[in-house]
Amino acid sequence: MSQAPARGLANPATPAPSIPYRLKFETIRGCGGDIQLRSLLDRQQFYDPLGEAEREGISCAAWPIFGLLWPSSRVLAHVMLTLELGGKRILELGCGLGLASLVVHRRGGNITASDCHPLAADFLLENLKLNHLPAMKYQTGNWSRHNPLLGRFDLIIGSDVLYDRGQPQALSQFIDLHAQPDGEVLIVDPDRGNRVSFSRKMDSLGYSHTETRIAMLPGAGGPYKGRLLRYLKVKTL
């Protein structure tokens, strides 16, 4: 299991001139204390000289998605503030910038961040350093591939992970491979059209589910339209 800060050190306050994409730094509030976040400047960024993203099935148009802070990520991070962590082993799917993982990590939770983007671990490293946080576990997580090193988790979380038509099938199968038999799944979804299909896939795998509507972003973030989806494996006798 790799840890983000083991992947090279750089000064997060002064990005190296050789970085071929533009960055921004912002302060995120409403997460139980300010979090400093380094992200891509906008969606016009792209850099894949070795074809690493392409091999993971990430197109040039989708390449910058991981490096932007999306509203659903803020909602999920806020949910993590009051979550009972206990001794739970937690996995964040498609973590991107890893805001929810940073909140859990700061609270002392046992969190593993995962993403299939080749730069996700590097961005997570810089954001850990910006917030003076220790090492965090990170694993590559491509939902269409088996990852035997990942293991199983008591809680699996994700935000805005159902933006593509093929994701309900791939994601539900991936979750079932890596959830404990009595595990819980929490997904924040901004009312994407694939939500119903995903819930049907989870139902076929033996998960019950509930939905909670969310109308506001945390803090003074403004309106939000979406739902918190909660899935639990149905116990059989």
N, C-alpha and C positions, 0 to 999 in steps of 0.2 A: 504494500500500500504506500503510494508516494505521498509526500507532504509538500504543499505548495511552496513554502520558503526554501526548500532544498534545490529549487530550480534556478539558481543564479541570483545574484543580488544587484540591484541598480538603485540609483537615487530617484525615488518616486517624485520628488519635487522638481527635478530637471530632466525630462525625458531626453534620451540620447539623440543627437542630431541625425543618426542613421535610421531612426524609426521612420518608415515610409508611409505613415498614416498620422492623422492629426488627432490629438487628445484634448480632453477637458477635465477639470477637477471641480467637484461640487460637494456641498454639504447636504446630507440627507437627514431630515428631521422626522419625528414621529416614529422612531425605532427604539425608544427607550434611552435616548441619548444620541447626540449627533454622530453620524458616520461619514467619514470622508471617502469619496469614491472617485476613482480614475476611470474614465470611460472614453469611448470614441466620440469625436466631435459631432458627427452626424452619420446619416446612412450612405454618404457618398464615399466611404472609405473601402479600400480593397487591397489586399496584399497576400498573394499565395504563390511565391516564386517557385516553390518545390512541389506544388500540386497537392499539398497535404490536405487542405480543405476539400478539394475536388475528390480525392480518394475517399473521403468520408461522406460524399454525396451532397456537399455544400456548394451551391452555385455562387457565382460572383454577386448576384443580387441579394442572396441570403447571407453572404459572408459577414456583413457588419452587425447582423441582428444580435449576436451574442454580446457585443460590446456596448449596447445601449441599455439604459435603465427604463424598463417598461412599467406602466401603472400597476399591473398585476403583481409585479415583483415587490412593489411597496406594500401592497395589501398583504401578501404572504409574509413579508418580514414583520408586519404589525401583528399578524396572527401568532407568530413565533414568540412574541413577548410574553404571552400569558399561557403558553403551552406547558403542560406538566412534563418536564424532561425526564425526571427519575433516572433510571438506568437505561433508557431507551437508546438503541443504536439507530441513527437517523441518516437517511440518504436524500439529498436534493437532486432531482432530475433536471437536466438541461439548465444548469445553474447560471450560465451566462456570467454576469459580474458577481454573482454569489451573495447578494444582499441578505437574503433570508439565512443563508449559511453563516454569514458574519454575525448576525444577531444571535443565532443559536450558539455559535462558538464563543461569543463574548459572554454569554450566560453560563458557560461551562458545559454545554451539551456535547454529546458524542456524535458529531456530524461529519459525514463524508460528502463533499461536493462532487458533482460529476457533470460532464458535458462532452460532446464529441468534437467541439471546435479546437483546432490545434493551439490557439492562443489563450484559451480560457484559463489554464493553470497559471500562465504568466501574469495575466491581469489579476487573478486572485492573489498571487504573491504580492503584487504591488499594493493592492488594497489592504492586505493584512499588515503590511509595513506602514502604510499611511495611518492606520488605526492602532498601531503599537500592539498588535495581537500576535500570539505565538503561532507555531506551525499548525496547519489544518490538513486533514486527510483529503486527498483528491484522487479520483480515478476517472479514466476515460470511460464514457458511457455512450456507446452507439446502440440505440434501441433495436436495431436490426441484426445485431451480433451478440453472441453469447460471451459473457465475461465471467468465467468461473472464479476469478480472483476477488470479485466484488462481494460475494457472500449474500447473506439475507439480513433484513432490517426489520425492526419493530415498527418504524414509521417511515413512510416515503412521502416526500413533499415535492411540489412543483408549481410553477406559475406560467400561464399562457403557453402551454406545451401542446395545444391541440389546434395549431394554425394550419395544418396540412391534412389533406383528405386521407392519406395513408397512415397517419399517426395513431388513430384509435386502435387499429389492429396491432401495430408494432409496439406501442407503448403498453397496452394492456398485457401483452405476452411478456414483455420485459419486467413489468411490475410483478406479475405472478411468479416469475423466476426468482425474484429477489426480495419478496415479502415473506416474513415469518407466517406460519399458519394462522396465527391470531393477530397479524399485523394490521396496521391502519394506513390509509392513504388519504392525503389532503392535497387537493388541486384547486388553485384559484384560476378561474376561467372567465375571460371578459365576454361571455355569451358568444363564443365562436360557434359556427354551424356544425362543428364536429363533436360537440359535447354529448348530444343524444346518442350518437353512434358509439362513442367511447363508453358511456354508461351501459349500453347494451352488451358490449364486449365484456365489460367487467362483470355484469350480471351472469353471463354465460360461463364465466370462470368461478362463479360461486360467491360474488361479493354483493352485499346489500349496499345501498347508498342513500344519502340525504343531501339536500341542497339548501344553502342559506344565501339569500340575496344580499348583496353589498352595494350600497348606493353612494358611499363617500370614500375618498382616499384618506389615509391616516393624517392626523394633524390638520393643517389648513390646506390640504392638497386639492380640494375641489371635488366635483362630482365624479362618480365612477359607476359604471354599469357592468355588473358581473355577478358571479356566484362562487361561494366556497363549496366545493364538492368533497364529501367525506365518504369513503368506502371502507367497509369492514368485511373480512372473510366470514361467511356464514358457517358456523360450526355444525358438523353433521355427526349424528350418533353412530 
